[in-house]
Amino acid sequence: MSIFVESVKVDSGFEHCGRIIRDGEFLLVFIDDIGRFSIRGVVLTSVLLGLGDGPISGPKDGIVRLSDSGKGLYMDIDGISYASPVARVRAVMRGEQRKGPVSRVK
């Protein structure tokens, strides 16, 4: 008699679709097949401190906001939400890491 183990992979709700990098005082957001967006450092600092939403500049304007838990940075662009972990955003802006992931929220 053989025993089979069935495992089910739970969908995380996020799909990797881009990356973030630092360019001087800006956080650059590259989203595959859409384009390059930028967030000013002072705007990003304000958002990360929980002081409100901020603007995103690019081919399509958007809004950057902090998640309710404070662990995710959400970018709402043209009706689609994208997310990046706050810990990675901070590491990239401090120069500790060169790049970080951006995921589409399903």
N, C-alpha and C positions, 0 to 999 in steps of 0.2 A: 504494500500500500504506500503510495506517495502522498506527500503533503504539499499543497500549493499555498503560497502566501500571496494574497492580492493586496497591492498597495495602490492607493488613489492619491494622485498629486493634486493638491488644492491650489487653485488659481489665486495668485496673490492680488490680482486687480491692477497690477502695474505692468507696463510693457516698455522695455528699454528703447529709447528713441533718440538719444542725443547725449551731449556732454556740456559741462561748464568749465571755463578756465578764467583765470584772472588776467586782466590787461590794465596795468596801472591801477587806477582807482575804480575801474569798472569790473563787473562780473559779466562775462560774455556767455551767452546761452546759445548753443548750436543745436537746432532741432532738425533731424533728418527730413529732407524733402520739403521743408518749410522755409528755413533761413536762419540768419544770425540775429540775435536780440541782445540788448545790453541793459544793465541795471546799474545806475550810479552807486558808488560806495556809500554816500551819505543816505541815500534812499534805502539801500539794503540794511544798513545799520539800524535805521529807524524801524524797519519792518521786523528785524530780528529781535529788537527790544520790545516788540509788541505794541508799538505806538500807532499802528494803523497800516493800511495798504499803501502801495507805491506804484508808480508808473514803470512800464517796460517799453523801451524804444526798439523799433525794428520795422520790417516790412509791414507788419500788422501790429498795432499798438495793443498793449495788454496791461494787466494788473498783477502785481506780485503780492502775496499775502502769506502769513504764517498759519500753519494748521492749528486746530483747536488744542492738540496735545503739545504743540511747540517743537515737535520733532521733525516736521516737514516744512519745506518752503514750496508753496504752490504758485504756479504761474498760469494765469487764465488768459489764453490768447485765442482770439477768434472763436469763442465758444467751446474750446477744448482746454481741459486742465492738464498741466504737466507738474511733476513734483521732483524734488531733489532733497536728500536728507540734510537737515540743518548742520549736523556735525561735519559733513563733507564740505558744505558751503563755507563754513567757518575755516576749515583746514585749508581750502583753496585760497581764500582771501588772506590768510596769514602767511601763505607761501609754504606751508608744510606739505601740501600735496599739489601736484601739477594740474590735475583735472578731477572731475567728479561726474557721476551719472545724472542723466535726466530721463525720467520715465513718463509715459502717457498714462493718465489715470483712466482705467476702463469703466 
